[in-house]
Amino acid sequence: MAVARTRCVALIGVTGHVIEIEADISNGLPGIHLIGLLDTALSEARDRVRSAVINSRYGWPETRVTVSLFPASLPKRGSQFDLAIAMSLLGAAGVVPGERIAEPFFLGELGLDGRVRVVRGILPSIVAAAEAGAASVVVPAGNAAEAGLVPGVRVIPVQHLRQLVEWLREGDPARPPQCDDPASPQQRAEPSQAPQRPGPDLKDVAGQPMGRKALEVCAAGGHNLWMLGPPGTGKTMLAERLPTLLPPLEYEQALEVTAIHSIAGALPAGQPLLAGPPFVSPHHTATVAAVVGGGTSVPRPGAVSMAHRGVLFLDEAPEFATSVLDSLRQPLESGTVTVSRAAGTTTFPARFMLVLAANPCPCAQPASPSEPCQCTPTVKRRYLARLSGPLLDRIDVKVSVARSTRRELMADRRFAEPSGVVRERVLQARERTAKRLSGTPWRTNSEIPASALHGDLRPPEEAMRPLTACIDNGSLSARGLDRVTRVAWTLADLAGKDRPGAEETSAALALWLGVGQ
């Protein structure tokens, strides 16, 4: 019998690699042998594929079956190879025409009864197939909406192995097999007439003018933020409303973010494309692997990658392990995170806005005269010292969040400034930034490198004068100078100015010094 070939995709990080699968049926002891640097899930495919083929009422070869996954040196992990392995085997057995299975890519896990189950990472797999010149891709019906996000590739959804085989043998190549609606009964039901819960809005925040201003500046320039204040003052509420001030993701950015969440298996049901900036808030007990990414053998994206193009919020930041906090320094600078394991190295994108919130002391007593804090100054210093100097040096904006006044708490918030109004100012500022940075790879002021800040984008000499005293006394480091300059550009964009002046650099310095003043 002839060797049959199909194609699939192996994912390493968010990058897909084309895998060619060959099946050969030859004389020898009965059994199926998989070769090509496989992990445990893929090694178990022999049992899933055999049961799926038999339960789909096709004969299993009572001889030796060899399946090779090429290139053999590339690690292959996961169960998305099941469908491609089954099709190559059926092609070698003459059940399906070899020419019909040679061109499409096949992605999907097989159930023991022959059903084609959904898999993770469909979007980056389809992108890799499209870059390899694929005209069509066979995917599980439950992944069809996600697969359809990639233009130029024909998506063929299937629900059962037998359905696919019959279409390949007798069906019209121009008409894919018919599938039932893969949505759940709840998704197929009529939309609920119950009122929708309103989303977070900046008008919900009582008072906090400095906190609101800090959010606007950070949203306009993509800057990092640290909020310090007693519990109950609205730090978490402010952080949760930062995504409402950010512009929607561009289509390419949305695909990038969706691909990461697809690999992690975290795509919301019925939402194949994430069009808005993500908001990720890990618990303070999270490990380095959970925050940065990792795993025993298969590196998975961590919180920093899940927050790519969005917001990473660390509430009660001093409660996080020091190793976790220090691990954020490298992705904050490079916009990527590299996870190294014995099996190899994987790089994930991780360009996010970091928001830290902290109480001034470990007792976390409310800022109330009736319940005063009992912590000594030494205890407070030790508590906040968990946030290392190098980490805080990478924070652009630092603000103290105090208790709201009685008048602010009792005010009618229907007349407070909503997120939509602030977002319009943010969008206008970002348009000015985009115009100034046109022709460069940077999109926001926070991405401008130091070489440009001291070159073409250097503020006027008089604008830098407010910073000289801090540079001379050592309170403003070289990295801090760059951070202040970036914030000054953002303040100029919000004010509609072409270049920052002394007013903007002074305000930027005050925001950078923040709680340390």
Secondary structure, DSSP 8 states (H G I E B T S, - for coil): ---EEEEEEEEETTEEEEEEEEEEEESSSSEEEEESSB-HHHHTHHHHHHHHHHHTT----SSEEEEEEESTTS-B-SSTTHHHHHHHHHHHTTSS-HHHHHSSEE--EE-TTSBEE--S-HHHHHHHHHHTT-SEEEEEGGGHHHHTTSTT-EEEEESBHHHHHHHHHHS-TTS-------S-HHHHS----S-------GGGS-S-HHHHHHHHHHHHHT--EEEE--TTSSHHHHHHTSGGGS----HHHHHHHHHHHHHHT---TT--S--S--EE---TT--HHHHHEE-SSS-EE-HHHHTTTSEEEETTGGGS-HHHHHTTHHHHHHSEEEEEETTEEEEEE---EEEEEE-SSTT---SBTTB-----HHHHHHHHTTS-HHHHTT-SEEEE-----HHHHHS-GGGS--HHHHHHHHHHHHHHHHHHTTTSS--SGGG--HHHHTTTT---HHHHGGGHHHHHTTSS-HHHHHHHHHHHHHHHHHHT-SS--HHHHHHHHHHHHGGG-
